[in-house]
Amino acid sequence: MKSPLIRELKPNETATAVFLVHSKEIRQKRTGEPYLSLLLGDRSGEIDAKMWDNVAEVMDTFDRDNFIKIKGLMQLYNNRSQLTIHKLRRVEDSEVDFRDFFPASQRDPDAMWGELRAIVAGIGNDHIRVLLNAFLDDPDIAARYRIAPAAKTIHHAFRSGLLEHVLSLCNLAKFTAAHYANVDPDLLLAGCVLHDVGKIHELTYERGFGYSAEGQLLGHITIAIRMLAEKVRTIPQFPAELRTLLEHLILSHHGQLDFGSPKVPAFPEALLLHYLDDMDSKMECMRALIEKDPHADAEFTGYSSALARVALRKERYLSPQTAKPEHHHEPAGGHVEAAGALATVSPPLKNGSADDFDAVTKTAGPAASSVFGAKLQQALHPVERT
């Protein structure tokens, strides 16, 4: 196995390693010289990388989805890990083990597959059990189901992520169905197994994760409905009403029309499936967000558009070794952090202008001594009237 992995890189240490290029941009410094802005990855995660020097010699030798060997220094910039690359060369596919470079479930796919087959074997409804076995016995479906991610980027976006997600839902379904007397556990389990089955064709995952042409044109819900129709046709006298319920489970599992569901959940199992699916996906998003940058020393993560929030790194917050910032309250009439203030910029990692970076941190200084500054202070700190 490759070493070091991204999660093993240590701040202020130089490392030599091979990574997969997730994204590549050629940008310009203020001097007009090019620099590289890369997103590199392996099975342990991703890291931003910059190459400042000797870029013209290597920038056309590789592209996105290529493997590169780099020598560089890992640093923390704006509380985020960033790799400054000193040397770089392309690596051929034959020189690497693909399993080292694509994020994958920490669970064994064969063990998870055996667990899913056991769950289906335990379903009491003969029609549902036969139908689900028709899916899982299909060699093409089985091969894809074992390795497909559950999404391109948002949740369970790793190899075998779909299988891990479905097993999590099945376990939640068994628990919650036992709690609600009006819920049919077999019907709910069928929804867990089938709701995202279309993703095995919607997504591409032989190398990086993306969308197939079929996925772009139809989406996983439509694909799953088509797959269900194909399997039902192979089962004599499959109840039409049960087929309609299964179709509704697939069609409504996103919960709302605005979220891509053609229908909203209309019976208990469909509503419960939606909420279990939503909860499991969001809990995985939260886990991935908190663990994304193990070197960051901030108590809060960056903003997640999927969750529409930042997340607290609870262990770091509770750690007695973590120094808590002191909060100072500025007295009325103090310095104004507004127009007219002086700005200081964090020094770049390399010699050159701060404009070479994606972002800068600005800290407001004292207000300019002017009539405008005085009036602005008066407007922001008015005298209280009694």
Buried (B, 14 or more C-beta within 10 A) or exposed (E): EBEBBBBEBEEEEEBEBBBBBBBBEEBEBEEEBBBBBBBBBBBBBBBBBBBBBEBEEBBEEBEEEBBBBBEBBBBBBBBBBBBBBBEBEBBEEEEBEEEBBBBBBEEEBEEBBEBBBEBBEEBEBEBBBBBBBBBBEBEEBBEBBBBBBBBBEBBBBBBBBBBBBBBBBBBBBBEBBEEEEEBBBBBBBBBBBBBBBBBBBBBBBEEBBEBBEBBEEBBBBBBBBEBBEEBBEEEEEBEEEBBEBBBBBBBBBBBEEEEEBEBBBEBBBBBBBBBBBBEBBBEBBBEBBBEBBBBBEBBBBBEBEBBEEEBBBEEBEEEEEEEEEEEEEEEEEEEBBEEBBEEEEBEBBBEBEBEBBEEBEBEBEEBBEEEEBEEBBEEEBEEEEE
